[in-house]
C-alpha cells in the first residue's frame, strides 16, 4: 500500500460511489478483445487505438475521437460515430468471458447497505448490467451509466447524479476509482477520493489516498455513516 494511515479522512461518509471497471471488476481482457476486434474491422491501427483509448473514458467519446472526422470546419460524422459506438457496445455486451470481481470487493460491499453505495460507470446501461452479473456484484442503491448523462468522465455530472439518487450531498461522498478521468470527475464534484492501482500500476493518481488493492480497505457503518479505514 502507498498509504499506512488508519483513518485518512477522519470523518464518516454518507455514501461511497464506486467506479466499476478496474475498481469492482476486472474486465480488462474482455475490453481488449472487443476493441481489438472493432479496430481490425474499422482499419484502425494498434498505435492509434492505444493513443485514444484512455481508461475510464466513455466508449462513445473514444469512438468520436477515432472516427468522428472533425476537421478544420469542425464537422463531425455523427452517423459514423453512432454506428461505431453501437458496434463496440454489441461486442462488449456479448463478451464477458473472464470478467471477475476484484479482490477485497466482496468483503467491502458486504457491510454496505444499498442506500450507502452506488455504482457510477462510464459504460452504458446494457454493458453495466452484463458486467455486474458476470462479476457477481450485489445490487447497489443507485446506478449511474453513460446513458444517464450528457458528458462522461472527467465531467462531474455522473458523480453528482449518483449522490443525488442516493439522496446525499456529494461533499459527503467518497469516490473509489482506478482512472485519472474518474478521479478528476470526482474532485470536480466535490467528493473525497480513494484510488486503487489496478489499471494504472505506475505513475501519479491524483487522489486523497492511493492503495494497491481494495483488500486492504475496511468499512464499518453506524448511524453517522460509513467509516473507511486502511489496513494491511
C-alpha positions as a printed NumPy array, in Angstrom:
array([[  0.   ,   0.   ,   0.   ],
       [  1.064,   3.527,  -0.661],
       [ -0.619,   4.816,   2.482],
       [ -0.39 ,   3.459,   6.024],
       [ -2.756,   5.925,   7.676],
       [ -5.502,   4.074,   9.557],
       [ -8.215,   6.731,   9.146],
       [ -7.05 ,   9.166,   6.479],
       [-10.23 ,  11.228,   6.239],
       [-11.14 ,  11.492,   9.9  ],
       [-14.855,  11.533,   9.205],
       [-17.656,   9.206,   8.123],
       [-19.229,   9.389,   4.661],
       [-22.899,   9.459,   3.771],
       [-22.18 ,   7.116,   0.854],
       [-19.471,   5.547,  -1.274],
       [-19.611,   5.925,  -5.063],
       [-17.719,   3.187,  -6.898],
       [-16.475,   3.131, -10.443],
       [-16.989,  -0.348, -11.934],
       [-14.373,  -1.477, -14.486],
       [-10.966,  -1.74 , -12.879],
       [-12.42 ,  -0.881,  -9.471],
       [-15.071,  -3.51 ,  -8.685],
       [-14.499,  -5.918, -11.579],
       [-11.569,  -6.877, -13.783],
       [-12.838,  -6.606, -17.352],
       [ -9.525,  -5.72 , -18.988],
       [ -9.222,  -8.836, -21.159],
       [-12.782,  -8.522, -22.459],
       [-12.277,  -4.819, -23.188],
       [ -9.081,  -5.525, -25.111],
       [-10.707,  -8.266, -27.185],
       [-13.733,  -6.155, -28.083],
       [-11.812,  -3.029, -29.023],
       [ -9.22 ,  -5.01 , -30.976],
       [-11.976,  -6.705, -32.974],
       [-13.593,  -3.358, -33.743],
       [-10.278,  -1.735, -34.674],
       [ -9.461,  -4.554, -37.112],
       [-12.917,  -4.265, -38.661],
       [-12.534,  -0.494, -38.96 ],
       [ -8.976,  -0.364, -40.25 ],
       [ -7.681,   1.433, -37.166],
       [ -4.094,   0.69 , -36.235],
       [ -2.956,  -0.521, -32.836],
       [ -0.952,   2.627, -32.083],
       [ -3.863,   4.886, -32.983],
       [ -6.172,   2.846, -30.768],
       [ -3.771,   2.9  , -27.821],
       [ -3.329,   6.658, -28.12 ],
       [ -7.069,   7.279, -27.952],
       [ -8.192,   4.588, -25.539],
       [ -7.739,   6.215, -22.15 ],
       [ -9.185,   4.004, -19.393],
       [-12.172,   5.495, -17.638],
       [-13.442,   7.49 , -20.6  ],
       [-16.805,   6.639, -22.198],
       [-16.54 ,   4.475, -25.32 ],
       [-18.599,   6.944, -27.345],
       [-16.06 ,   9.702, -26.703],
       [-13.144,   7.483, -27.73 ],
       [-15.015,   6.465, -30.879],
       [-15.734,  10.109, -31.669],
       [-12.032,  10.862, -31.477],
       [-11.181,   7.969, -33.817],
       [-13.911,   8.082, -36.444],
       [-15.732,  11.377, -35.968],
       [-13.66 ,  13.058, -38.628],
       [-13.736,  16.578, -37.179],
       [-11.628,  18.77 , -39.429],
       [-10.879,  22.468, -39.661],
       [-14.555,  23.124, -40.29 ],
       [-15.481,  21.326, -37.073],
       [-17.682,  18.814, -38.884],
       [-18.271,  15.513, -37.102],
       [-19.715,  12.492, -38.9  ],
       [-22.383,  11.703, -36.322],
       [-23.689,   8.71 , -38.284],
       [-20.232,   7.132, -38.322],
       [-19.871,   7.758, -34.594],
       [-23.279,   6.217, -33.88 ],
       [-22.558,   3.105, -35.994],
       [-19.159,   2.576, -34.414],
       [-20.495,   3.125, -30.894],
       [-23.288,   0.606, -31.464],
       [-20.82 ,  -1.973, -32.782],
       [-18.467,  -1.519, -29.823],
       [-21.383,  -1.794, -27.41 ],
       [-22.62 ,  -5.007, -29.04 ],
       [-19.151,  -6.557, -28.921],
       [-18.633,  -5.659, -25.271],
       [-22.081,  -6.768, -24.081],
       [-21.59 , -10.119, -25.827],
       [-18.142, -10.731, -24.338],
       [-17.975, -11.007, -20.554],
       [-15.659, -14.009, -20.563],
       [-13.167, -13.622, -17.739],
       [-14.932, -10.659, -16.134],
       [-14.448, -11.269, -12.419],
       [-14.864,  -9.443,  -9.157],
       [-11.624,  -7.929,  -7.894],
       [-10.018,  -8.939,  -4.568],
       [-11.477,  -7.266,  -1.492],
       [-14.66 ,  -6.125,  -3.206],
       [-16.973,  -8.737,  -1.684],
       [-15.882,  -8.023,   1.885],
       [-16.191,  -4.272,   1.363],
       [-19.636,  -4.313,  -0.25 ],
       [-20.971,  -6.881,   2.182],
       [-21.039,  -4.342,   5.009],
       [-22.597,  -1.507,   2.994],
       [-26.404,  -1.29 ,   2.932],
       [-27.753,  -0.417,  -0.522],
       [-28.575,   3.184,   0.392],
       [-24.929,   3.758,   1.321],
       [-23.338,   2.931,  -2.057],
       [-23.707,   3.373,  -5.79 ],
       [-22.023,   2.285,  -8.999],
       [-21.047,   5.168, -11.279],
       [-19.636,   3.888, -14.561],
       [-18.615,   5.258, -17.958],
       [-20.224,   2.378, -19.85 ],
       [-23.845,   2.166, -20.976],
       [-26.658,   0.519, -19.061],
       [-26.716,  -2.764, -21.022],
       [-22.971,  -3.262, -20.626],
       [-23.075,  -2.281, -16.953],
       [-25.762,  -4.891, -16.321],
       [-23.804,  -7.574, -18.187],
       [-20.565,  -6.936, -16.309],
       [-22.265,  -6.594, -12.936],
       [-23.87 , -10.016, -13.483],
       [-20.595, -11.549, -14.644],
       [-18.77 , -10.103, -11.65 ],
       [-21.499, -11.244,  -9.236],
       [-21.917,  -7.751,  -7.807],
       [-24.811,  -7.086,  -5.428],
       [-27.473,  -4.561,  -6.393],
       [-26.398,  -1.04 ,  -5.388],
       [-28.692,   1.631,  -4.058],
       [-28.136,   3.609,  -7.254],
       [-26.596,   3.006, -10.666],
       [-25.392,   5.762, -12.988],
       [-24.21 ,   4.921, -16.505],
       [-23.155,   6.923, -19.539],
       [-26.759,   6.691, -20.738],
       [-27.8  ,   8.915, -17.82 ],
       [-25.568,  11.908, -18.528],
       [-24.751,  14.195, -21.434],
       [-20.997,  14.16 , -20.806],
       [-18.89 ,  11.394, -19.339],
       [-15.894,  11.469, -17.029],
       [-13.928,  13.69 , -16.403],
       [-17.137,  15.744, -16.301],
       [-18.534,  15.587, -12.729],
       [-22.172,  15.074, -13.789],
       [-22.105,  11.313, -13.193],
       [-20.98 ,  11.578,  -9.569],
       [-23.319,  14.465,  -8.866],
       [-26.175,  12.318, -10.176],
       [-25.05 ,   9.301,  -8.143],
       [-25.12 ,  11.34 ,  -4.95 ],
       [-28.494,  12.817,  -5.845],
       [-30.008,   9.39 ,  -6.499],
       [-28.866,   8.278,  -3.055],
       [-30.221,  11.486,  -1.528],
       [-26.888,  12.682,  -0.166],
       [-24.559,  15.654,  -0.598],
       [-21.62 ,  14.972,  -2.981],
       [-19.327,  16.616,  -0.427],
       [-20.261,  13.808,   1.977],
       [-19.341,  11.061,  -0.519],
       [-16.188,   9.037,  -1.063],
       [-15.443,   8.075,  -4.668],
       [-13.429,   4.911,  -5.335],
       [-11.767,   4.982,  -8.755],
       [ -8.908,   3.49 , -10.755],
       [ -8.516,   6.044, -13.568],
       [ -7.379,   9.668, -13.855],
       [-10.54 ,  10.707, -15.735],
       [-12.747,   9.345, -12.965],
       [-10.683,  10.934, -10.224],
       [-10.853,  14.287, -11.997],
       [-14.643,  13.943, -12.205],
       [-14.862,  13.087,  -8.509],
       [-12.764,  16.064,  -7.462],
       [-14.845,  18.37 ,  -9.653],
       [-17.973,  17.011,  -7.939],
       [-16.521,  17.888,  -4.538],
       [-16.098,  14.286,  -3.373],
       [-13.3  ,  12.727,  -1.351],
       [-11.243,  10.262,  -3.4  ],
       [ -9.663,   6.833,  -2.992],
       [ -7.667,   5.462,  -5.926],
       [ -6.823,   1.807,  -6.498],
       [ -3.823,   0.829,  -8.627],
       [ -5.377,  -1.811, -10.854],
       [ -5.219,  -0.292, -14.334],
       [ -2.562,   2.33 , -13.558],
       [  0.104,   0.475, -11.547],
       [  2.685,   3.216, -12.096],
       [  2.547,   6.966, -12.433],
       [  0.567,   9.534, -10.46 ],
       [ -3.051,   9.101,  -9.484],
       [ -4.413,  12.359,  -8.083],
       [ -6.428,  11.165,  -5.092],
       [ -6.617,  11.766,  -1.352],
       [ -5.412,   8.213,  -0.778],
       [ -3.943,   5.64 ,  -3.179],
       [ -3.925,   1.91 ,  -2.406],
       [ -2.721,  -1.106,  -4.344],
       [ -5.93 ,  -3.075,  -3.897],
       [ -9.264,  -2.906,  -2.074],
       [ -8.444,  -5.956,   0.05 ],
       [ -6.665,  -3.561,   2.413],
       [ -9.663,  -1.243,   2.754],
       [-12.182,  -1.74 ,   5.565],
       [-15.609,  -0.19 ,   6.074],
       [-17.968,  -0.084,   9.03 ],
       [-21.38 ,   1.519,   9.155],
       [-23.195,   3.211,  12.025],
       [-25.816,   5.911,  12.413],
       [-23.292,   8.58 ,  11.393],
       [-22.43 ,   6.91 ,   8.088],
       [-19.651,   4.849,   6.51 ],
       [-16.267,   4.78 ,   8.239],
       [-13.403,   3.795,   5.918],
       [-10.035,   2.704,   7.272],
       [ -6.883,   1.206,   5.814],
       [ -5.062,  -1.864,   6.998],
       [ -2.619,  -4.493,   5.888]])
